[in-house]
Amino acid sequence: MAANQGRIPPEVSRFEEPNLNSRGPMSPAPLSGLTILVVEDHDDARRYVELFLRQLGANVVGAPNAIEGLEAVKRHFPAVVLSDLLMPGGDGFQLLREIRAFERGRVPPVPVIAMTALVSPADGRRIMDAGFGAYLRKPFTPDRLFEAIRSVLTGR
């Protein structure tokens, strides 16, 4: 990790401005009233995703690892969780299992979206088979992030 200090992760440096009007009229704050948890160990990437979500009206909670992410789920009961998969001290797969154990059959369960640099089709199948509602390959655009959130919330 020390080798990456001072460098902006690709998911931050390649973030683009959203083009939310491409889908027609939208309220100025389409995520207003939703609490969204962002679990990401790269501080700059987490802050950038948080900033974008706040601009769309979401209440955002951030966590730098899976342990703090689970605590945030228990405290804030988010509408959506965005989780990096590869983090020190516990990965996104373990976090998802722990969230499901905490929910114990809650209907509907909180949707969890994976954010990952894993790129093979087998990785995608593994992510979806694990129970994630969607996944975003890094780097991703704000439009793709918004679409993933909208998809897991509407079931489309």
Long-range contacts (C-beta under 8 A, 24 or more apart in sequence): 1-88, 8-44, 9-42, 9-44, 9-45, 9-138, 10-138, 10-139, 11-42, 11-45, 11-48, 11-115, 11-138, 11-139, 11-140, 12-42, 12-44, 12-45, 12-48, 12-139, 13-139, 14-139, 15-48, 15-52, 15-139, 15-141, 15-142, 16-141, 16-142, 16-143, 17-142, 18-52, 18-141, 18-142, 18-143, 18-146, 19-143, 20-56, 20-143, 20-146, 22-143, 28-57, 29-56, 29-57, 30-56, 30-57, 30-146, 30-150, 31-56, 31-57, 31-58, 31-149, 32-56, 32-57, 32-58, 33-57, 33-59, 34-58, 34-59, 34-78, 34-79, 34-80, 34-153, 35-59, 35-60, 35-61, 35-76, 35-77, 35-78, 35-79, 36-60, 36-61, 36-78, 36-79, 36-80, 36-81, 36-82, 36-149, 37-61, 37-62, 37-63, 37-69, 37-72, 37-73, 37-76, 37-78, 37-80, 37-81, 37-82, 38-62, 38-63, 38-82, 39-63, 39-64, 39-65, 39-66, 39-68, 39-69, 39-72, 39-81, 39-82, 39-83, 39-84, 39-87, 39-92, 39-95, 40-64, 40-82, 40-83, 40-84, 40-87, 40-115, 41-65, 41-84, 41-87, 41-88, 42-84, 45-84, 49-82, 49-115, 49-145, 52-142, 52-145, 53-145, 56-146, 65-89, 65-90, 66-90, 66-91, 66-92, 66-94, 66-95, 66-98, 69-95, 70-95, 70-98, 70-99, 70-102, 73-99, 73-102, 73-110, 74-102, 77-110, 78-110, 79-110, 79-111, 79-153, 80-110, 80-111, 80-112, 80-113, 80-149, 80-152, 80-153, 81-110, 81-111, 81-112, 81-113, 82-112, 82-113, 82-115, 82-136, 82-145, 82-149, 83-112, 83-113, 83-114, 83-115, 84-114, 84-115, 84-116, 85-114, 85-115, 85-116, 85-118, 85-127, 86-116, 86-117, 86-118, 92-116, 92-132, 93-130, 96-130, 96-131, 96-132, 100-131, 111-152, 111-153, 113-148, 113-149, 113-152, 115-140
